[in-house]
């Protein structure tokens, strides 16, 4: 082990001071992420315009000064101690090992050199973002590599994974993801993607002891079903007797029904238990494959703390449970020779239950059984172990009979899905694209390329662990054929690599085994690939409520939530995905990532020129990306434009303009305020409510509110019905611009009211009436209002004194100041 770091310096005071300097450097760098007010917020809007807002200029100045002074003082102290001989030469490597930490705050201090306002600066925003993120990744990877080398020299016994360590790892990740999952659901919601369909089944099983959902669906969902839109609620069209059964499998809901699924703590206790069980299983596999303890810990922690594992550990989806049962199926295969009866029991439960989690896992279950039988396929073993094989065969047959019987009682055909023909082999290129595109697993877990390459090398050139290696590759092929050969190979609206998550963990022990036997540069390259996602995951957890549902795309979302990371590149997969091998933004670069990583691992001896391989990867990434698409738009991508406008407005609502400082780079033309900042950007045109006093009719417009059909909702008790424009949101104190445009037809009066409600008292921000005396009126209301920040903002309208209709066109809401308008945008108030 390492010697006492303080004892490495002959003066304990100097040792404490030096380590304190290192610690302050880490804190200063981390503070730049956690406290965004320190580093300034950069805003982008059409036609390459941008401005930089410093909410607290004095605090920013102090932070930048310390970011330069503390690393400088610490480095000078280290140099002075070394020259004076106060540092023991035998123990110097430990002190030098931590020296790269001095670069952390300096990467943050580059803030002052990036392009700001009319001054272009020494570095661009995108270059700053990538230095700020990837320099720490390289530093941490370097330190980890040095620690591993130091331990390798000191610990020649190559200690293996023990039972105590396995239990500790399992308990740690169980508790970690129990709490993280609970926090995740509170922050991002509990109905992401298909989650709601699994949760409602779990509630039905717990409270009603059945899977029939007619008394579990919300009234609005039942309306869709009764109107013939069963597919929208994912109700199976093949359900028997006209009953409402989900087309999603019931294996995960059955597990969640052990405890009340509507209790978040209980739900995430069960999900966290699976996550901990999976991590513990990976440690057991590492032990069976003779992986050194430190390498097993390194791989399991870097994988279990990645966004891929972490997000799915917090979501009610079958992929992580499928991965856990697959891991323990592999544990059963590895332990079959020593503990046949225990292994047989584990295999029966895990392989038998996999199809219940999802039918597409059935092939993995089949391969698990075949490899288990094959493990006894010698004359002596087969004669001794036939009772075990018979018991496992009987158990799996029983699971299969139960599965088929239950499905036969629920559905009229073998498939609960609308049309099985639209899935299998309907889009074969998905098998390739799941490895090579922006929606590939390497986008969110770059270390997958290293793990996959190492496993292939072991399969074709290694003699060790052949049975386990081929079970892993067969399972991979099964997932590729069943889950990735149709147009839904991406996994829908979810974190990339959803379908491959089921078998991806099986690669980890093989990769850890190769890690102990490859060269130094290859080890460093793996840690570089694996450290970036871990940093992303902790950045997401630090400000998770700001991510909402955008956690599905970590790299893109981080650039939105952490403004100074806008322009952050992903060096491991292309932005665009045309099906052309020779297109520079197509599949050539990911192919290089896999091929060059394989070559790097294959070199057994250390050669310095091998550093060229990672450099080629990085160069190819820079070449294959168009950084401008990361943070600007020209108005053609409306969804992205709306997202950035809303984010800009939400950021501006957080700060006081009176003590802020703005540096601006004026756009090619003056940009209207709401083109760059609009809290209600998504509520435009057909997404903005329309109101009519006419009675309800068939074929009604989706956003048309028939006022006479609605019950009164006036907060003062009057018989008024108010329609809400957009959504209610938390107001912010300060000057705010508001705009509403639309057409008022008929002889009617429109009453527009903006209220702050829910605080200590209600505040009226705008109260205005519009009369359509001539039968039509174009409303173009633009006002400057001053919210108090106390309560939620409600933008309301009702029609009265006649019959007519209001059709909304646009709506805008954004904080504003004279300085902001003078330097960046335009806004004309009535």
Secondary structure in CASP SS format (residue, H / E / C, confidence):
PFRMAT SS
TARGET T0000
AUTHOR 0000-0000-0000
METHOD secondary structure of the structure
MODEL  1
X C 1.00
X C 1.00
X C 1.00
X C 1.00
X C 1.00
X C 1.00
X C 1.00
X C 1.00
X E 1.00
X C 1.00
X C 1.00
X H 1.00
X H 1.00
X H 1.00
X H 1.00
X H 1.00
X H 1.00
X H 1.00
X H 1.00
X H 1.00
X H 1.00
X H 1.00
X H 1.00
X H 1.00
X H 1.00
X H 1.00
X H 1.00
X H 1.00
X H 1.00
X H 1.00
X H 1.00
X H 1.00
X H 1.00
X H 1.00
X C 1.00
X H 1.00
X H 1.00
X H 1.00
X H 1.00
X C 1.00
X E 1.00
X E 1.00
X E 1.00
X E 1.00
X E 1.00
X C 1.00
X C 1.00
X C 1.00
X E 1.00
X E 1.00
X E 1.00
X E 1.00
X E 1.00
X E 1.00
X C 1.00
X C 1.00
X H 1.00
X H 1.00
X H 1.00
X H 1.00
X H 1.00
X H 1.00
X H 1.00
X H 1.00
X H 1.00
X H 1.00
X H 1.00
X H 1.00
X H 1.00
X H 1.00
X H 1.00
X H 1.00
X H 1.00
X H 1.00
X H 1.00
X H 1.00
X H 1.00
X H 1.00
X H 1.00
X H 1.00
X H 1.00
X H 1.00
X H 1.00
X C 1.00
X C 1.00
X C 1.00
X E 1.00
X C 1.00
X H 1.00
X H 1.00
X H 1.00
X H 1.00
X H 1.00
X H 1.00
X H 1.00
X H 1.00
X H 1.00
X C 1.00
X H 1.00
X H 1.00
X H 1.00
X H 1.00
X H 1.00
X H 1.00
X H 1.00
X H 1.00
X H 1.00
X H 1.00
X H 1.00
X H 1.00
X H 1.00
X H 1.00
X H 1.00
X E 1.00
X C 1.00
X E 1.00
X C 1.00
X C 1.00
X E 1.00
X C 1.00
X C 1.00
X C 1.00
X E 1.00
X C 1.00
X H 1.00
X H 1.00
X H 1.00
X H 1.00
X H 1.00
X H 1.00
X H 1.00
X H 1.00
X H 1.00
X H 1.00
X H 1.00
X H 1.00
X H 1.00
X H 1.00
X H 1.00
X H 1.00
X H 1.00
X H 1.00
X H 1.00
X H 1.00
X H 1.00
X H 1.00
X H 1.00
X H 1.00
X H 1.00
X H 1.00
X H 1.00
X H 1.00
X H 1.00
X H 1.00
X C 1.00
X C 1.00
X C 1.00
X C 1.00
X C 1.00
X E 1.00
X C 1.00
X C 1.00
X H 1.00
X H 1.00
X H 1.00
X H 1.00
X H 1.00
X H 1.00
X H 1.00
X H 1.00
X H 1.00
X H 1.00
X H 1.00
X H 1.00
X H 1.00
X H 1.00
X H 1.00
X H 1.00
X H 1.00
X H 1.00
X H 1.00
X H 1.00
X H 1.00
X H 1.00
X H 1.00
X H 1.00
X H 1.00
X H 1.00
X C 1.00
X C 1.00
X C 1.00
X C 1.00
X C 1.00
X C 1.00
X H 1.00
X H 1.00
X H 1.00
X H 1.00
X H 1.00
X H 1.00
X H 1.00
X H 1.00
X H 1.00
X H 1.00
X H 1.00
X H 1.00
X H 1.00
X C 1.00
X C 1.00
X C 1.00
X C 1.00
X C 1.00
X C 1.00
X C 1.00
X C 1.00
X C 1.00
X C 1.00
X C 1.00
X H 1.00
X H 1.00
X H 1.00
X H 1.00
X H 1.00
X H 1.00
X H 1.00
X H 1.00
X C 1.00
X C 1.00
X C 1.00
X H 1.00
X H 1.00
X H 1.00
X H 1.00
X C 1.00
X E 1.00
X C 1.00
X C 1.00
X C 1.00
X E 1.00
X H 1.00
X H 1.00
X H 1.00
X C 1.00
X C 1.00
X C 1.00
X E 1.00
X C 1.00
X C 1.00
X C 1.00
X C 1.00
X H 1.00
X H 1.00
X H 1.00
X H 1.00
X H 1.00
X H 1.00
X C 1.00
X C 1.00
X C 1.00
X C 1.00
X C 1.00
X C 1.00
X C 1.00
X H 1.00
X H 1.00
X H 1.00
X H 1.00
X H 1.00
X H 1.00
X H 1.00
X H 1.00
X H 1.00
X H 1.00
X H 1.00
X H 1.00
X H 1.00
X H 1.00
X H 1.00
X H 1.00
X H 1.00
X H 1.00
X H 1.00
X H 1.00
X H 1.00
X H 1.00
X H 1.00
X H 1.00
X H 1.00
X C 1.00
X C 1.00
X C 1.00
X E 1.00
X H 1.00
X H 1.00
X H 1.00
X H 1.00
X H 1.00
X H 1.00
X H 1.00
X H 1.00
X H 1.00
X H 1.00
X H 1.00
X H 1.00
X C 1.00
X C 1.00
X H 1.00
X H 1.00
X H 1.00
X H 1.00
X H 1.00
X H 1.00
X H 1.00
X C 1.00
X C 1.00
X C 1.00
X C 1.00
X H 1.00
X H 1.00
X H 1.00
X H 1.00
X H 1.00
X H 1.00
X H 1.00
X H 1.00
X H 1.00
X H 1.00
X H 1.00
X H 1.00
X H 1.00
X H 1.00
X H 1.00
X H 1.00
X H 1.00
X H 1.00
X C 1.00
X C 1.00
X C 1.00
X C 1.00
X H 1.00
X H 1.00
X H 1.00
X H 1.00
X H 1.00
X H 1.00
X H 1.00
X H 1.00
X H 1.00
X H 1.00
X H 1.00
X H 1.00
X H 1.00
X H 1.00
X H 1.00
X H 1.00
X H 1.00
X H 1.00
X C 1.00
X H 1.00
X H 1.00
X H 1.00
X H 1.00
X H 1.00
X H 1.00
X H 1.00
X H 1.00
X H 1.00
X H 1.00
X H 1.00
X H 1.00
X H 1.00
X H 1.00
X H 1.00
X H 1.00
X C 1.00
X C 1.00
X C 1.00
X C 1.00
X H 1.00
X H 1.00
X H 1.00
X H 1.00
X H 1.00
X H 1.00
X H 1.00
X H 1.00
X H 1.00
X H 1.00
X H 1.00
X H 1.00
X H 1.00
X H 1.00
X H 1.00
X H 1.00
X H 1.00
X H 1.00
X H 1.00
X H 1.00
X H 1.00
X H 1.00
X H 1.00
X H 1.00
X H 1.00
X H 1.00
X H 1.00
X H 1.00
X H 1.00
X H 1.00
X H 1.00
X H 1.00
X E 1.00
X C 1.00
X C 1.00
X C 1.00
X C 1.00
X C 1.00
X C 1.00
X C 1.00
X C 1.00
X H 1.00
X H 1.00
X H 1.00
X C 1.00
X C 1.00
X C 1.00
X C 1.00
X C 1.00
X C 1.00
X C 1.00
X H 1.00
X H 1.00
X H 1.00
X H 1.00
X H 1.00
X H 1.00
X H 1.00
X C 1.00
X C 1.00
X C 1.00
X C 1.00
X H 1.00
X H 1.00
X H 1.00
X H 1.00
X C 1.00
X C 1.00
X H 1.00
X H 1.00
X H 1.00
X H 1.00
X H 1.00
X H 1.00
X H 1.00
X H 1.00
X H 1.00
X H 1.00
X H 1.00
X H 1.00
X H 1.00
X H 1.00
X H 1.00
X C 1.00
X C 1.00
X C 1.00
X C 1.00
X H 1.00
X H 1.00
X H 1.00
X H 1.00
X H 1.00
X H 1.00
X H 1.00
X H 1.00
X H 1.00
X H 1.00
X H 1.00
X H 1.00
X H 1.00
X H 1.00
X H 1.00
X H 1.00
X H 1.00
X H 1.00
X C 1.00
X C 1.00
X C 1.00
X C 1.00
X C 1.00
X C 1.00
X C 1.00
X C 1.00
X C 1.00
X C 1.00
X C 1.00
X C 1.00
X C 1.00
X C 1.00
X C 1.00
X C 1.00
X C 1.00
X H 1.00
X H 1.00
X H 1.00
X H 1.00
X H 1.00
X H 1.00
X H 1.00
X H 1.00
X H 1.00
X H 1.00
X H 1.00
X H 1.00
X H 1.00
X H 1.00
X H 1.00
X C 1.00
X C 1.00
X C 1.00
X C 1.00
X H 1.00
X H 1.00
X H 1.00
X H 1.00
X H 1.00
X H 1.00
X H 1.00
X H 1.00
X H 1.00
X H 1.00
X H 1.00
X H 1.00
X H 1.00
X H 1.00
X H 1.00
X H 1.00
X H 1.00
X H 1.00
X H 1.00
X H 1.00
X H 1.00
X H 1.00
X H 1.00
X C 1.00
X H 1.00
X H 1.00
X H 1.00
X C 1.00
X H 1.00
X H 1.00
X H 1.00
X H 1.00
X H 1.00
X C 1.00
X H 1.00
X H 1.00
X H 1.00
X H 1.00
X H 1.00
X H 1.00
X H 1.00
X H 1.00
X C 1.00
X H 1.00
X H 1.00
X H 1.00
X C 1.00
X C 1.00
X C 1.00
X C 1.00
X C 1.00
X C 1.00
X C 1.00
X C 1.00
X C 1.00
X C 1.00
X C 1.00
X C 1.00
X C 1.00
X C 1.00
X C 1.00
X C 1.00
X C 1.00
X C 1.00
X C 1.00
X C 1.00
X C 1.00
X C 1.00
X H 1.00
X H 1.00
X H 1.00
X H 1.00
X H 1.00
X H 1.00
X H 1.00
X H 1.00
X H 1.00
X H 1.00
X H 1.00
X H 1.00
X H 1.00
X H 1.00
X H 1.00
X C 1.00
X C 1.00
X C 1.00
X C 1.00
X C 1.00
X H 1.00
X H 1.00
X H 1.00
X H 1.00
X H 1.00
X H 1.00
X H 1.00
X H 1.00
X H 1.00
X H 1.00
X H 1.00
X H 1.00
X H 1.00
X H 1.00
X H 1.00
X H 1.00
X H 1.00
X C 1.00
X C 1.00
X H 1.00
X H 1.00
X H 1.00
X H 1.00
X C 1.00
X C 1.00
X C 1.00
X C 1.00
X C 1.00
X C 1.00
X C 1.00
X H 1.00
X H 1.00
X H 1.00
X H 1.00
X H 1.00
X H 1.00
X H 1.00
X H 1.00
X H 1.00
X H 1.00
X H 1.00
X H 1.00
X H 1.00
X H 1.00
X H 1.00
X C 1.00
X C 1.00
X C 1.00
X C 1.00
X H 1.00
X H 1.00
X H 1.00
X C 1.00
X E 1.00
X E 1.00
X E 1.00
X E 1.00
X E 1.00
X C 1.00
X C 1.00
X C 1.00
X C 1.00
X C 1.00
X E 1.00
X E 1.00
X H 1.00
X H 1.00
X H 1.00
X H 1.00
X C 1.00
X C 1.00
X C 1.00
X C 1.00
X C 1.00
X C 1.00
X C 1.00
X C 1.00
X H 1.00
X H 1.00
X H 1.00
X C 1.00
X C 1.00
X E 1.00
X E 1.00
X E 1.00
X C 1.00
X C 1.00
X C 1.00
X C 1.00
X C 1.00
X C 1.00
X C 1.00
X C 1.00
X C 1.00
X C 1.00
X C 1.00
X E 1.00
X E 1.00
X E 1.00
X H 1.00
X H 1.00
X H 1.00
X C 1.00
X C 1.00
X C 1.00
X C 1.00
X C 1.00
X C 1.00
X C 1.00
X C 1.00
X C 1.00
X C 1.00
X C 1.00
X C 1.00
X C 1.00
X E 1.00
X E 1.00
X C 1.00
X C 1.00
X C 1.00
X C 1.00
X E 1.00
X E 1.00
X C 1.00
X C 1.00
X C 1.00
X E 1.00
X E 1.00
X E 1.00
X E 1.00
X E 1.00
X E 1.00
X E 1.00
X E 1.00
X E 1.00
X E 1.00
X E 1.00
X E 1.00
X E 1.00
X E 1.00
X E 1.00
X E 1.00
X E 1.00
X E 1.00
X E 1.00
X E 1.00
X E 1.00
X E 1.00
X E 1.00
X E 1.00
X C 1.00
X C 1.00
X C 1.00
X C 1.00
X C 1.00
X E 1.00
X E 1.00
X E 1.00
X E 1.00
X E 1.00
X E 1.00
X E 1.00
X E 1.00
X E 1.00
X C 1.00
X C 1.00
X C 1.00
X C 1.00
X E 1.00
X E 1.00
X E 1.00
X E 1.00
X E 1.00
X E 1.00
X E 1.00
X E 1.00
X E 1.00
X E 1.00
X E 1.00
X E 1.00
X C 1.00
X C 1.00
X C 1.00
X C 1.00
X E 1.00
X E 1.00
X E 1.00
X E 1.00
X E 1.00
X E 1.00
X E 1.00
X E 1.00
X E 1.00
X E 1.00
X E 1.00
X E 1.00
X E 1.00
X E 1.00
X E 1.00
X E 1.00
X E 1.00
X E 1.00
X E 1.00
X E 1.00
X E 1.00
X E 1.00
X E 1.00
X E 1.00
X C 1.00
X C 1.00
X H 1.00
X H 1.00
X H 1.00
X H 1.00
X H 1.00
X H 1.00
X C 1.00
X E 1.00
X E 1.00
X C 1.00
X C 1.00
X C 1.00
X C 1.00
END
